[in-house]
Amino acid sequence: MNEKAVTGKTWLPLALSMSTAVVVYVVLTHFSSIWAGIRTVTGFFSPVFLAAVIAYLVNPLASWYQKKLFPHIKKEKTQSVASNALAFVTVIALFALLLVILIPQMVDGATTFVTNLDVYMEKAKSSLPDLKMFGKAFNLQGFLESREKLMNALSDMLKNNADIVFETSAHAGKSLFKWLIALFLSIYFLAEKDMLKNGFIRLLRAILSSQAYDTTIRVLRRCDSILNRYVVYNVLDSLIIGGANALIMAVLGIPYIGLVSFIVAVTNLIPTFGPMIGAAICALILSLVELRYAVIFLILTAVLQICDGYLIKPKLFGSSLGVSSLWILIGIVVGGRMFGAVGVLLAIPGVAILDYLYSDFLLPRLEARKAKASDSNRHSVLPN
């Protein structure tokens, strides 16, 4: 029986439809197990994925160094090695500088908190009522009777949960080791980026037609431009806000400049809700020193965010990432639910890429197909 006869059977489309329905049903009903299995498998390659992300983030800085600092070097390989090495040295030096600034201020903040603990407890006893937990009265004043009693309670809690503390410490050690491996691999990724790029292009040429290849390359370049522009300018925007915050805090004499400005810069990377989270954390830290510092800081944050929203971000991003606020909020919620903090951070470029694929790629083709079908139908009804 030839292929044409087989495909002409009426049962074949029905069988394919039923098989597809069964597969979709199994996937939907066992989605959590399937997703857990996928995460387990991809977890083995997580250092590789993380290394690729680090290399992608460092690549703009390396490319800038190659164009601005090493254009006189004739050998392209030497240019690449020098720019990549300088980019990684810059990133590592910045992290080291942050640690030098942040660790003393964190220690000083913890010392201040422990020193003033009795004052905080007295204020809490006088201002907070007794609480009810699980239907039972919780004597807050008795719990806050003295620093020694509070410390003993915390010590007992740590002893009773020693296994959790040990497990958390072991997990932190594994995470640190994974980051070190990823950093080491990212150096090789960045060094071999041209080879990887050429290999991927050869693969696309081999499996796609000329038209499909041109379309795919155009889409990939546009998506890379959107993501690259967002990452670079978002980091630059956070550095501007963090630097301005540090400068104004120094002028006003507000303490913990480095720690607070670092939190402001990092949380400013998170779209929509990040600045509010950072403001709440920093205000709490400053209120432990003096309440007026927290109030001044909140006013400063409001002014900086207005300037950021209406002056800095429009100048940096222009209209290249102009997407609806509604879609951004939906992207943040969905991205956070699916991929956690990474999904929240990449919500805006993800929505921008989807908007580009829909507006400039999918929709024009659907409209062209419909117009072509309408022309065909019109010509078919014309009399001979």
Summary of the structure (lengths in Angstrom):
residues: 384
radius of gyration: 28.6
end to end distance: 40.9
largest distance: 101.3
contacts: 978
relative contact order: 0.06
helix: 85%
strand: 2%
